[in-house]
Amino acid sequence: MCEDWVADCRLRAGTDLLAHRWDPVLLAALRPAPLRRVDLRRAVGGLSDKALTESLRRLLERGLLERRRFAEAPPRVEYALSALGVSLVDGPLRALGDWVLEHGDALRG
């Protein structure tokens, strides 16, 4: 429970996933299939290289993404949703997306 709103509260950890502008967008972009960094940046318009790096690091640290490195020349790296990431995208993020589709116009005032 979060009666005292302590820093290690699970609710705060969950809402932190939505506090970063690009994190939910990257998660949604990776839902259909793993992507290379260049393809991920292309798929998400307006995303700077720095913001992409920060978001990928954050999502990897939280266990929402997996980074796959292929032993090829030149090296190839792909990012994919982990099982935890899939559960977030298919659960709460999908519900939020459905809600926004229904109520998005009202949010604009």
C-alpha positions in Angstrom: 0.0 0.0 0.0 1.1 3.6 -0.6 -0.5 5.4 2.2 2.7 7.4 2.9 3.8 7.7 -0.8 7.2 6.5 0.0 9.8 6.5 -2.8 9.9 2.7 -3.2 6.1 2.3 -3.5 5.1 -0.1 -6.3 2.4 2.3 -7.6 5.0 5.0 -8.0 7.3 2.6 -9.8 4.4 1.7 -12.2 3.4 5.3 -12.9 7.0 6.2 -13.5 6.8 4.0 -16.6 4.3 6.6 -18.0 6.2 9.6 -16.8 8.9 9.5 -19.5 7.6 10.8 -22.8 9.1 8.2 -25.1 9.0 5.0 -23.0 5.4 4.0 -23.7 5.8 5.0 -27.4 8.9 2.8 -27.8 7.2 -0.1 -26.1 4.2 0.2 -28.4 6.6 0.5 -31.5 8.3 -2.7 -30.5 5.0 -4.7 -30.0 4.8 -6.0 -33.6 8.4 -7.2 -33.9 12.0 -6.6 -32.7 13.7 -3.6 -34.3 17.2 -2.3 -34.8 18.0 1.0 -33.3 17.9 2.8 -36.6 14.5 1.3 -37.5 13.1 2.1 -34.1 14.2 5.8 -34.4 12.7 5.9 -37.9 9.4 4.4 -36.6 9.0 7.0 -33.9 9.0 10.5 -35.3 10.5 13.4 -33.4 12.7 11.2 -31.3 16.3 12.5 -30.8 19.2 10.0 -30.6 19.8 11.1 -27.0 16.2 10.5 -25.9 16.3 7.1 -27.7 19.4 6.1 -25.8 18.0 7.2 -22.4 14.7 5.4 -23.0 16.3 2.2 -24.2 18.6 2.2 -21.1 15.7 2.8 -18.8 13.5 0.1 -20.3 16.3 -2.4 -20.4 17.1 -1.7 -16.7 13.5 -2.3 -15.7 13.4 -5.6 -17.6 10.8 -4.4 -20.2 13.2 -4.9 -23.1 15.7 -7.4 -24.3 18.8 -6.5 -26.3 19.9 -9.1 -28.8 23.4 -8.9 -30.3 24.1 -10.9 -33.4 27.6 -12.1 -34.2 27.8 -10.6 -37.6 30.0 -8.2 -39.5 29.1 -5.5 -39.1 27.5 -6.2 -35.7 23.7 -6.1 -35.5 21.7 -5.3 -32.4 17.9 -5.7 -32.1 15.6 -4.6 -29.3 12.5 -6.6 -28.4 9.9 -6.6 -25.7 10.6 -9.0 -22.8 7.7 -11.1 -21.4 7.2 -8.3 -18.8 7.2 -5.7 -21.6 4.6 -7.6 -23.5 2.4 -7.9 -20.4 2.6 -4.1 -20.0 1.9 -3.3 -23.6 -1.0 -5.8 -23.9 -2.5 -4.9 -20.6 -2.4 -1.4 -19.1 -1.0 0.4 -22.1 -3.6 -1.2 -24.4 -6.4 -0.2 -21.9 -5.0 3.4 -21.8 -4.9 3.5 -25.6 -8.5 2.3 -25.8 -9.5 5.0 -23.2 -7.6 7.7 -25.1 -9.3 6.7 -28.4 -12.7 7.1 -26.7 -12.0 10.2 -24.7 -9.1 11.9 -26.5 -11.1 14.8 -27.8 -12.3 15.7 -24.3 -8.7 15.9 -23.1 -7.9 18.6 -25.6 -10.5 20.9 -24.0 
